[in-house]
């Protein structure tokens, strides 16, 4: 694609990156077939190729309006187009650059501004979010049905976190919303790793990965969350006391793995961020390396006698963002689960961070389609790998939805 970027951006680092990405696109249209919003809306401006044309126009200095903003807002940033693209177009990076520019050029209405501000101030703040969730859960029984659906049910309390007494140690990202919505996920991870001779440790003062603010176009605010996490983890890394930084929410994992890229222009943090990204691992990557030990720990009799039929939803951040495909499924099969075949498994469930709140109609259509696919083979349970997807899916079905690591923990507990 030929480009002629406007003077105000062409010589900046962002402009040079955007120009390289635009030039890599050959407008073949393969991305249209895998874009969730294009499949629903049928408007090419709601496809990656159409949005690339809109972004190109803006970067070349043409006037932009709320229509441009609408089409970029409707993008889930699921990155399924990146998986499909034969030219390797880094669409996710391009849309981040363009949204940041667009936010400075096109004014939003007051309602949208307030909602976005509240989301990026409440969700990353674990204390405030936890308080609001608990308050909502306390009054939930007294609310009308339509309001009840917006408040998550009270989770089961986290089970015991094992004492850190192994030579092998790994840090874990606690995150912001996961401790309030599903506190047992990281505790289950700690117990599974403890069985494998690995101690999992929470890093003091580490919290939100930065994705919420960054993808709501408050990018510098998002980078500050990233810097805070780096500071919280750095003493462990300097002492070379840990093997990895484990992330159990794939939405956070893809962000932490990109710290090095996102902070590459920060002289104080570029080197540290690159080191963090190199250490960041999704929990599936850790367990894949320990698969033989997992199989050894499983009680074969119990495993074979309890063939739970399981449907696995692979989050976009796992399969398209981190490019981890088939790994969780392999671990679940090794643990004795009977996995169903999920039609159109590459498509987004509609959660996509804050998308389900900002674009509720599209999100609900995607949720309905995803649950139809996940439940097509009548599974006993549904598993996923991201807290946002988990809560979104559970809100639309009576079938139990769990993080897959909790299911592994259950199996290991049964085999003891």
Beta strands, then each sheet from edge to edge (+ up, - down):
strand 1: 168-172
strand 2: 198-202
strand 3: 245-247
strand 4: 280-282
strand 5: 309-312
strand 6: 338-339
strand 7: 381-384
strand 8: 400-403
sheet 1: 2+ 1+ 3+ 4+
sheet 2: 6+ 5+ 7+ 8+
end
